[in-house]
C-alpha cells in the first residue's frame, strides 16, 4: 500500500520538490508576463497530480504555490488582456474535495484567471486537455508529480514533446525502478535492461532514466531534457 504523503508534514524530499517547483515557476512566469510585446495570449498551467492542496499541517502543495506565484501578476494579466488557465486534477475523491475547497477559499474575490478542478484518472484528464494544449498562441507548463513510474509512458511522453511552447517538470520514482527492476508493473512502462539498472548506483539511476526518455525523442527533433535526483538532504543535478 502506498503511503499518503499528505497525512503527515511533508518530508524533506517533498519539501525539496516543492521548492524546486516554486523556483521554476517563479522564473517561468516572467518570460510571458514581463515581455513588452505580447506574443502568447494564453497561458496554461497544468498540475495533473495535485493532491489535496496542502498536507494536514497546512504546508502548501503545488496548487497553492501556483496561486501564490500568480498573485503579483494580477494587474499585468488584466492590463494585457491575457488568458490564464489553471488546471488541477486529483484522482482520489477525498483529496479532490479538499483540493476544491482549499482552492476556492484561496481564490477569494474573482481572480483574473480561470481555474478548473477535476477528479479524473490521469490519462483521461491528459487526453481531454490535450487539444487545449495544442492551440496556437498559447504556452503550457505541465507539472507531473506522479506516484511511481507508470503514467508518463511512451505515448504520453511523445504527445508532450510534440507540443509547441511547452515546458514540463515531472518526477519519477527511480528508487522504485532500482528495487523492482524485474517486476512486470515496472518493465512494461520503463523499458530499461535489468543489467543496466542493477549495475547503476541508486544516486545515478536518474541519469539512466534520462537516457531512456532521450531515446524516445525522434532523431530529427531538437529537444532538451535535464535531470536531477532528490535524496534526503541532497539534490544531485546534471
C-alpha positions, 0 to 999 in steps of 0.5 A: 500500500502506498503511503499518503504523503499528505497525512503527515508534514511533508518530508524533506524530499517533498519539501525539496520538490516543492521548492524546486517547483516554486523556483521554476515557476517563479522564473517561468512566469516572467518570460510571458508576463514581463515581455513588452510585446505580447506574443502568447495570449494564453497561458496554461498551467497544468498540475495533473497530480495535485493532491489535496492542496496542502498536507494536514499541517497546512504546508502548501502543495503545488496548487497553492504555490501556483496561486501564490506565484500568480498573485503579483501578476494580477494587474499585468494579466488584466492590463494585457488582456491575457488568458490564464488557465489553471488546471488541477486534477486529483484522482482520489475523491477525498483529496479532490474535495479538499483540493476544491475547497482549499482552492476556492477559499484561496481564490477569494474575490474573482481572480483574473484567471480561470481555474478548473478542478477535476477528479479524473484518472490521469490519462483521461484528464491528459487526453481531454486537455490535450487539444487545449494544449495544442492551440496556437498562441498559447504556452503550457507548463505541465507539472507531473508529480506522479506516484511511481513510474507508470503514467508518463509512458511512451505515448504520453511522453511523445504527445508532450514533446510534440507540443509547441511552447511547452515546458514540463517538470515531472518526477519519477520514482527511480528508487522504485525502478532500482528495487523492482527492476524485474517486476512486470508493473515496472518493465512494461512502462520503463523499458530499461535492461535489468543489467543496466539498472542493477549495475547503476548506483541508486544516486545515478539511476536518474541519469539512466532514466534520462537516457531512456526518455532521450531515446524516445525523442525522434532523431530529427527533433531538437529537444532538451531534457535535464535531470536531477535526483532528490535524496534526503538532504541532497539534490544531485543535478546534471 
